[in-house]
Every structure is written in structure tokens, then in C-alpha cells.
Amino acid sequence: MKTPDNVKINGIVYTIIAKRDFELRDNVGTTFAWQQEIHLNKESPPTQRASVLLHEILHAISHEYLGADEDLNETQVTGLTAGLRNVLVNCGINLIDMVSEGLE
């Protein structure tokens, strides 16, 4: 399955954009809430890309539902990413399948 082109969060479409390593400046993913964009490293392996996509979606959810002044911090999002990924795996949902094909 190909990495999705976009995700809808609270009715707002976030476009998922493939970037190269050097374009992300030492990040594997970044969320730009004001532009409704999630940038992912297209050179990263599917296992990493799955976690990073979930992580960045959680940043977008934080922004859309909590607001810019109440956004979750990086530590909170990282913890929620690990916990949610564990729950999904235990429910038989394989995120790696969702991103097994690279970004265009």
C-alpha cells in the first residue's frame, strides 16, 4: 500500500509531502499546521516512516483540537506515538503496510 497523499483531521486536509534528507534539515518528518502540510523523509525505511507519519499526525491533531497555545510538546507526542502504535499493533493493525511503498 502506498503512503497516503493526505489525511483529514477535524475536517482539514493535511497534504503529505515527500522530502529528501537535506530538505528536512536533520528531521525525519515535520508538521506545518498553518500550511496544513506534513513533510516526510522519502528516503527513510517503511518502519521508520510509519512511526514518523503517526507522530506527525498526532502533532496535527494536537494543533487542530487543542489549538496553537495548548499544543502537546515533543515529549508528549513521542510518548503518545509509542503507546498508540503499540495499541494498533496489538489490535492487528500494521502501520508498515500503510507506508510500504515509498512517497512520490
Secondary structure, DSSP 4 states (H G I P E B T S, - for coil): -BPPSEEEETTEEEEEEEE-HHHHTT-SEEEEGGGTEEEEETTS-HHHHHHHHHHHHHHHHHHHHH-GGG---HHHHHHHHHHHHHHHHHTT--HHHHT-BPP-
